[in-house]
Amino acid sequence: MQPISNASFITLAEIMERFLNLSVKFRLALRAVLFETTYKKGARILNAGSTQQSLWFLLHGLAREIRVHPDTFIENTAWFWLDHSFLYTTPGLFSREPSENTIELSEECKVILMSYDDLAKLKETHCETELIIERIRGAYDSIRQLAADDIRNLTTDERYLKHQKVLDNLFGRTQLRYIAGYMGMSPDTLGKLRKKYSKSGHPKKDPD
């Protein structure tokens, strides 16, 4: 782990500016508590039952949120995070409750991180901290709610076509069954839809 680089901070600041204009004082205070590192593929940076101690921002890579059924203990993919995403679970980081889900890295990931303690101090010294957090959380909650609505209300074909850009980004990077769980359909159904709507008709093999 090392202090954040200029390039990484510029990327993060540009994303945050989509939610709120950042003052110079806030930028300076924020940068002082940020670090960056690279995690290996397969690492579980948060386990279910643990309390998240850091907020991560994914610069490059792919991460998967895993939900474990409380009775069967079967794992299912609840979410995927792509480049330039904030990684956190709910409940978890902000409520200081044990996470119900696990975060696993599907690829080697380069991340920016900030400890919860430093985040709490920023809230005390810079009022815009709370506002930008709420705007980010609100946007993410809305995206996840829309995805859940699509699973309930759209046919599998409609769902596939609506999310095809994201799916094309995921294919070949993680297992088909994980993507299928994320989309609320069986691997067999997703495989057939992929073949049906693939331009080539011969989709590349997914990782084992």
C-alpha positions in Angstrom: 0.0 0.0 0.0 1.3 3.4 -0.9 0.1 7.0 -1.0 -2.2 7.8 -3.9 -0.6 8.9 -7.1 -1.4 12.0 -9.1 -3.0 10.0 -11.9 -5.2 8.0 -9.5 -6.3 11.0 -7.6 -7.3 12.8 -10.8 -9.4 9.8 -11.8 -11.2 9.6 -8.5 -11.8 13.4 -8.3 -13.3 13.4 -11.8 -15.8 10.7 -10.8 -16.6 12.4 -7.5 -17.2 15.7 -9.4 -20.1 14.1 -11.2 -21.9 14.1 -7.8 -20.7 17.4 -6.3 -18.2 20.1 -7.0 -15.2 19.6 -4.7 -13.7 22.6 -2.9 -9.9 23.0 -2.9 -9.8 22.5 0.9 -11.8 19.2 0.6 -9.6 18.0 -2.2 -6.4 18.5 -0.1 -7.9 16.9 3.0 -9.2 14.0 1.0 -5.9 13.3 -0.8 -4.0 13.2 2.5 -6.0 10.2 3.7 -6.0 8.1 0.4 -3.8 5.2 -0.5 -3.7 2.8 -3.4 -2.7 -0.8 -3.8 -3.2 -3.9 -6.0 -5.0 -7.0 -4.8 -4.6 -10.4 -6.4 -7.3 -12.2 -8.3 -9.5 -14.3 -6.0 -8.8 -12.3 -2.9 -11.8 -11.8 -0.6 -11.4 -8.3 0.7 -14.5 -8.5 2.8 -16.1 -11.6 4.3 -19.8 -11.9 5.3 -20.0 -11.3 9.0 -17.1 -8.9 9.1 -17.4 -5.1 9.4 -16.0 -3.2 6.5 -13.1 -1.1 7.7 -12.2 0.7 4.4 -14.0 2.3 1.5 -12.5 1.1 -1.8 -12.6 2.7 -5.2 -11.9 0.3 -8.1 -9.6 1.9 -10.6 -9.1 -1.2 -12.7 -10.4 -4.8 -12.5 -13.6 -6.7 -11.7 -15.1 -7.4 -8.3 -18.1 -9.6 -7.3 -20.5 -9.3 -4.4 -21.5 -12.7 -3.1 -24.7 -13.3 -1.1 -24.8 -16.5 1.0 -28.3 -18.1 1.7 -28.7 -18.2 5.4 -30.3 -21.7 5.4 -28.6 -23.5 2.5 -25.3 -21.6 2.6 -25.3 -21.6 -1.2 -23.4 -18.6 -2.7 -25.0 -16.4 -5.4 -23.7 -13.4 -7.2 -25.6 -10.3 -6.0 -23.6 -7.7 -7.9 -20.5 -6.9 -10.1 -18.4 -3.8 -9.8 -16.5 -2.6 -12.9 -13.8 0.1 -13.3 -14.4 3.4 -11.4 -16.9 2.0 -8.9 -17.1 2.5 -5.1 -17.0 -0.9 -3.3 -19.2 -1.2 -0.2 -22.0 -3.4 1.1 -25.3 -2.5 2.7 -25.5 -3.0 5.6 -21.8 -2.6 6.2 -19.4 0.3 6.0 -21.7 3.2 6.7 -23.9 1.6 9.4 -21.0 -0.1 11.1 -22.9 -3.4 11.0 -21.4 -6.8 10.0 -21.8 -7.2 6.2 -24.3 -9.8 5.0 -22.3 -10.3 1.8 -18.7 -11.0 0.7 -16.6 -9.0 -1.8 -14.4 -11.2 -4.0 -12.0 -10.0 -6.7 -12.6 -11.7 -10.1 -9.4 -10.2 -11.5 -6.3 -8.5 -10.2 -7.6 -5.2 -9.0 -6.0 -1.8 -8.5 -7.9 0.2 -5.9 -7.9 3.4 -3.9 -8.8 3.0 -0.3 -9.6 5.1 2.7 -10.1 3.9 6.3 -13.5 4.4 7.9 -11.8 6.3 10.7 -10.4 8.8 8.2 -13.8 9.0 6.5 -15.4 9.8 9.9 -12.8 12.6 10.6 -13.5 14.1 7.1 -17.2 14.2 8.0 -16.3 16.2 11.2 -14.1 18.7 9.4 -15.7 19.1 6.0 -19.5 19.3 5.7 -19.4 18.4 2.0 -18.2 14.9 2.9 -21.7 13.8 4.1 -23.4 15.3 1.1 -21.2 13.6 -1.5 -21.5 10.3 0.3 -25.3 10.5 0.3 -25.4 11.4 -3.4 -23.1 8.5 -4.3 -25.1 6.1 -2.2 -28.4 7.4 -3.6 -27.2 6.9 -7.2 -25.9 3.4 -6.4 -29.1 2.4 -4.6 -31.1 3.6 -7.6 -29.0 1.6 -10.0 -29.4 -1.6 -7.9 -33.2 -1.0 -7.5 -33.6 -0.7 -11.3 -31.7 -3.9 -11.8 -33.9 -5.7 -9.3 -37.0 -4.3 -11.0 -35.7 -5.6 -14.4 -35.4 -9.1 -12.9 -39.0 -8.9 -11.7 -40.6 -7.2 -14.7 -38.7 -8.0 -17.9 -38.5 -11.2 -19.8 -35.1 -12.8 -20.1 -34.7 -11.6 -23.7 -35.6 -8.0 -22.7 -33.3 -8.2 -19.7 -30.4 -9.5 -21.8 -30.8 -6.8 -24.5 -31.2 -4.0 -22.0 -27.9 -5.0 -20.2 -26.1 -6.3 -23.2 -23.3 -3.8 -23.0 -22.5 -4.7 -19.4 -22.8 -8.4 -20.2 -20.4 -8.2 -23.1 -18.0 -6.6 -20.7 -18.4 -9.5 -18.2 -18.2 -12.4 -20.7 -14.8 -14.0 -20.8 -13.8 -12.3 -17.5 -15.7 -14.5 -15.0 -17.8 -17.7 -14.9 -21.0 -17.8 -16.9 -22.9 -19.1 -13.8 -21.9 -16.0 -11.8 -23.2 -13.7 -14.5 -26.4 -15.7 -14.8 -27.0 -15.4 -11.0 -26.4 -11.6 -11.3 -29.0 -11.5 -14.1 -31.5 -13.6 -12.3 -31.6 -16.4 -14.8 -30.1 -19.9 -15.2 -26.7 -20.4 -16.8 -28.4 -22.4 -19.6 -30.8 -19.6 -20.4 -28.0 -17.0 -20.4 -25.8 -19.2 -22.6 -28.7 -19.6 -25.2 -29.3 -15.8 -25.2 -25.6 -15.1 -25.6 -25.5 -17.4 -28.6 -28.7 -15.9 -30.0 -27.6 -12.3 -29.8 -23.9 -12.7 -30.4 -22.7 -11.1 -33.6 -20.4 -13.9 -34.4 -22.5 -16.7 -33.0 -19.4 -18.2 -31.4 -18.9 -16.5 -28.0 -15.5 -17.0 -26.4 -15.0 -19.4 -23.6 -15.5 -18.1 -20.0 -13.0 -18.7 -17.2 -13.4 -21.9 -15.2 
